[in-house]
Amino acid sequence: MAHAEKVYKQRDGKKTKQFTWRVKYRAPEGHVPAWLSKSGFPTKKTAEDWGNEQERLIREGTWIDPDKRTTTFGEFAQTFMASRQKRGRTVGTRWDRLENHILPRWAGVPLRKISWFDVDSWQQTMPVEDVTRGHCVSLMSTIMTAAVDAGYITVNPLFGRRRTRATSGESARPKASKMRRDAGVRPEDAILVAERLGPAIGMHVLAVAFTGLRWGESLGLHRDNALLLRVQPWGSGTFVCPVLRVVEEYAEYQLRDKDGGKLGWQLRLEPTKNDGSTRDVDVPPFLAALLRSHLADWPHERVFATQSGQPWRRGNWARTFRPACDGRPAREKRQGVAYRAAWEPILPGLDMRALRSLHDTMQSEIGVKEPLAYEAAGHRRPGIKRHYQKPTPAMRQERLDGLEGMFWQAMANVGLRALWGRVDLRKRPA
């Protein structure tokens, strides 16, 4: 039970007759100290009423420790980031959003003074793409929910709220497409870029386009996990096809200490990010033939790597890949420099993510069933159907036949019968 006591004022080190009231109330179990107090009340009743209210809040579990009430968003964000052990890339992305967008505005604001109105108004003014605004608000909400769980605030004012999207001014103007064609990348584009880059690098391009591997997954593919066999009963016989087994990936990110200090960039091999990403991807016959030839000549453990066997860094890959897509001028021969022919553009803006998207688009075009389409892409299918519907050998064969047909049609469209002048892929007569 809260109780009040007089606190006499002092002047020149001597107690006067003037006083206020101080209330003492019992802290939650396990709190140090066991009793808390607050001074400055004008009457005994107001002091005891305030103390009784604190004890009521403690019983209900909604009491906030006075030491936490002034905690700012920036202070708790440091605590949050130090306590969340995520994959390296996730940690780096969170720190980037905090440092570049969130903390400059919210670092010094007490948690209890953050309102949805202020956050929604702020995010509309951010000079970034709308998707980045959404990610920043989502991260803020995650941190605020953690603050509720840690007893710093009683409610997260951002939870479940829908952002206001600006519909006038600059935000209303259509964004320029990253690629030249509105329809996106075609299988013909993937083939032309692969042919231009040569067998080692071109094999990487084709594999992503016709299997849908993520960038990090393709770098992490070990030759021991390439062209394994899937064997399943099928009717009165057996379904057999080569697969790529995805169990790990390379991730490139900036290392941080527990306080968010930058420690330099790191390229690390990590397990796949979730159970859905760990999978076997069926390989079409043409790609299996190319991969066999590639592995026979390739001396390194990782199937797709630099000529020295090291994983590609994004900067090095861009310097190699971008000219093949965007084109390049001719370079005249001079002392110490060899002649280099000009390249006409194939598809400016093409990147590896667009090639992964191409695979999923082709799956939709050939009618790949949902259970297999989600599996091949490494996505977790939403809803209850993922527990009931499973890929069958018939679905798998239908997908392989469809991708095989699309490849050969694309080869015919660009006038090729073989790739890199070294692997003849002409179909043998039945």
N, C-alpha and C positions, 0 to 999 in steps of 0.2 A: 504494500500500500504506500503510495506516495505521501510524503510529509514535508511540511514547510518549516523554515526557520528564519529568524531575523538575521540580516547582514548589515551591521552598523557602518556608516561612512566614517572615514577618517580625514582629519585635517591637521597638517603639520605633525603627523605621526600619532595623533591622539584621537581616540574614539569620540564621535559626537553623538548627539541624541537622534540624529536623522538615520533612517534605516530603510532598506528595501527587503523583499522576501526572496529566499532561495528555496527551490524545491529539489528534493532528492527522490529518485525513483529507481526501481530495480531493473538492471539491464537484462537482456536475454541470457539464457543459460549458456555458459561458456565464455561470455564476454568478459574482457579484462579492461577496466575494473568492474566488479560486480554491481556497484552502484554508480549512477550518473547524476549529474546535477545541472541546474540552470538558474542563473541569478537575474535580478533586475525587475522582479514583479512588484507592482505597487501595493498589492494586498495579499493576505494569506490565502484567501479563497481562489484568486486568479492563479496563484502559484500551484496550489493543490489540484485545481481543475486541469491545468496544463500537464502536471505530472501524471494524473490519472489517465489522461488521454494518451500519453506516451505508453503507459502500461497496457492500455487497451489495444493500441496498434501492435505492440509486441505480441500480445496473445493472438491477434489475428494474422500475424506474419507480414504486416505491411509497414512496419516501422523501419525508418532509415537512420542508420548510425550518424550522429552529428558530424563525425570526422569525415564521412563520405559525402555529405550534402554539398560541399563546395568543390568537389572533384570536377575538373573540366573534361571536355570530350578528348582533348589531346592527351591528358594524363591517363585516362582510362584506355585510350587507343593503344598506348604503349604497353599497358598491362595485358590487354587483349591479344596483341600480336605476339608477345612473349609467351603466352600460355597456349597458343594454337600451333601445333606441329602439323603443318600441311606440306604437300609436295612443294619442292623448291620453286617451281614456276608459279604456283599459286601464291606463295608468300611474296615473291618479287612483284607480281601484279598488284597485290593488295597494297604493298608499300608504295608503289608508283602512284596509285590512285589517291592514297592518303597524302603523300607529299606534294603531288602536283595539283590536286583539285580540292580535297576535303579539308585538310588541316589549315591551309592559309585562311580559310573562312571560319572554321569551327574549333580550332585548337584551344582558344582561350574561353570558350563559352561553357559555363557549368552545365552538366548533363541535365539537371532538372529544369533548365531554362530553354531547352531545345523544343521547339514546337513544329508540328507538321506544316503549318502555314509558312513559317520562315524557311524551312527546308525546301518546300515546293517552290516558293518564290525564288530562292537561290538557284535551284537546279535549272530553271528556265533561262537564267542569264549566263549559264556556263558556255564559254566559246568553244565547245566541242560538239561532236556528233551526238545525236539523241541516244544512241545505244550506250555511249560512255556515260552520259548523264544517268541513265537507268542503273548502270553498274555501280556508280558512285553512291546513289541513294540506297541501293540494295546493300552495299557494304556498310554504310552508316546504320541501316536498320539492323543488320546482323550484330554490329558492335553495341547498339542500344539494347537489343534483346539480351546480350551477355551482361550488360550493366544491370538489367532487371534481375537476372539470375544471381548476380554477385551482390545484390542488395544496395546498389547505389541509387536506383530510382524505382518507383513502384510500377510504372507502365512505360512501354515503348510507344511513343506517339506516332512513329513511322510505320508500325506494323500494319500490313494489309491495306495500305492506302494506295490509291491510283494517282500516278503523277499527272500533272497538267502539261500537255504538249503544246508548244507554241505553234500557231497556225497562221501567223502573219509575218511580214517582213522577210528577212533573209531565210528564216527557217521554212518558209512556204515555197521557196524556189526549188525546183527539181534538182537533185544532186547529179553531177556528171558521172556517167558510168565508168567504172574502172577499166572495162574492156571495150574494144571497138564495136563488137557486135552485141546488140541487145539480147540476142538469144543465148549468148554465152559461148563456152568453148565446145567444139565439135571433136569427135574422135579423129577426124582428119587433121585437126590442128595438133593434137597430141602426137600423131604419127610423124608429121612434118618436123616438129620440134625435136623429136627423138632421133630422126634420121640425120638432122643437122648436127646434133651434139655428139654423134658417134656411139659405138656399141656400149661402152661402160656407163656413161651418163645417160644416154638415151634409153637404156634398159630400165634405169630408175624412173624415168618419166613414164614409160609405158606401164610399168608395174603399178604405179600409183593410179594411173588413169583407168586401168582395167581390173584392179582389185580394191581400190578405195582405201588403201593404207593411209594413215595420218603421216605427216612429215616425220615426227619423232619415231613412229613405229617403223617406217621404212629404213631409217638410219640404224635402228636397233636390231633389224632382222639378221640373225646369225645363219651362216650357211648350213648349220646342223638342223635348222628349223625350216629350211627351204625345200620344197618338193617332197615333203613327207606324203604318205598315202592315207587317204580316208577310205575305209573299207566298211560298207554297210550292207546288210541283206536287202535285196530289192526283188520283189516278186519271187520267182523261182530261182533267181540268180543272185549276183552280188554287184553292188555299185562300188566302183573304184575310181578315185580321181586324185591328182596331186593337190597339195594344200601348202599354204604359207602359214606357219604357226606364229602367232603374235603373242609374245609373253613379256616383252620389255621394250623400252623406248628411250631415246636420248632426249634430254631436255636442256635447253640453253637458257640460263637466267643469271641474274645478278645476286650474288651471295650477300646476306645481311647478317649483322650481329643481332643480339636480342633487343637492342635499342633501335634497330633500323639502320645502323651505320653501314655504308656500302663497303664491301670487301672484294669487289672485282667480279668479273664475269666467269661463269663456270659452265662446262658442258658435261653432264653426268648421265650415266645409264641408270634408269629407274624401272621398277615394275610398271606395268600398265596401270592407268589411273583408276580403273574399276573392273568388276567382274565381266561386264559386257564387252570391254575392250580386249580382254584375253580370249582369243578365239582362233579357229582355223578357217582360213579363207580359201575357198575352192578356186583353182587356177584354170583358166581356159586352155585348150590344147596348144594354140599358137604361142601363148605366153610361156607355157611349160617348156616348149621346144627352145625358145629363146633363152630362158633361164638355164637350161641344161648346158647350152653352148657358153653362156656367160660364166657359169660356175666352173666349167672345164678350164677356162683361160684365166679366171680371176684368182689371184694368190692369197687374198686376204680373208679373214674370218667373217667380217661383216659384208653382206652381199652388196650393199650400196654404200660406197665410201669414196674418198679422194683416191688419187693414183697411189698415194703412199699408205693407204689403208686407214687413215684417220677419219673420224666422222666429220661431215661437212659442217662448217660454221655458216650461219645465215649470210654473213657478209661475203664470204668466199663463193657460196652457192649463187648469190645474186649476181656477182661479177661474171660468172660462167653462164647462168641461165637467162638473164635478162637480155643480152644481145641476141640470143637465139630466138626469142619471142618478139622483141621490139625492133630488131634490125640493127645494123651497124654500118658505118662508112668504110670504104676501102682504105687500106694503109699501104702507102707506097714503100717499095724496098729502098733501104738506105743502109749505110754502114752500121753493122751490128743489129739491124732490125730486118726481119724477114717480111716479104710481101704477105698481105692478108686481104683476101677478097671481101667485097661488100656483101652484106646479107640484107635482103629485103625483109620487111616486117612480115611475120606470120600471124601473130595475134598480140598486139601491144597490151600490156597489163596482165597477161596470163601468169598465174602463179600455181604453186603446188596445191593449195587449197581448192582452187578452181578445178584442177584435175581430179581431186577427190570428189568434188561435187559432180563432175562429169560422170563418174562411175555410178553414183546414185541416180543421176538423171537417166542414164542408159538402162539401169535396172527397172526404172519406172516405165520406160518406153517399151521394153520387151515383156513387161507384165510379171516381173518377179514377185512372188507372193510375199506378203508382209513378214511372216516369221523369218524367212530367209533374207529378205532385204535388210531388216534391222540387224540380224546376225552378221551379215557381210560387212555392214558399215560400222560395226562395233558400238551400236546404240542399244540402249535398253528400251524395249517396246513398252509403251504405256498401257495401263489397263489390265484387266483380269485375263485377257486373251493370251498374254505371254505365258501364262501358266498352263494353258490348254492346247494351244496350237504350236507345233514343232515342225521344223523343216524336214521334208522327206526326200529320199533319193530322186523321186520324180521332179520335185521342185528344183533340186540342185542341177539335174541334167538339163532342165528347161533353161535355167540361167546360163549354164555353160554354153549351150547351143546358141542362145541369143547373143551373148557377148562375142562368141566366135564369128557368127554371121556379121555382126556390126563391124568387127575388125576387118574382115575380108572385103566388105563393101566399101569401107573407108580406104583401104589400100587401093582398090580399083578406082575409086574416085580421084585419088591423087596420082594415079598412074604408076604405082609401085607393085612389084611382084616379090621383091626381096628387100631386106633392110641391111644397110651398111655394106652392101656388096659382098657380104661374107656368109650370110645364113640364107639359104634358099628355102622359102616357106611355101613354095607352090604345092598345092594339094595333089597327092598322087591319085591316079584313076582308081575307082573302086574295083 
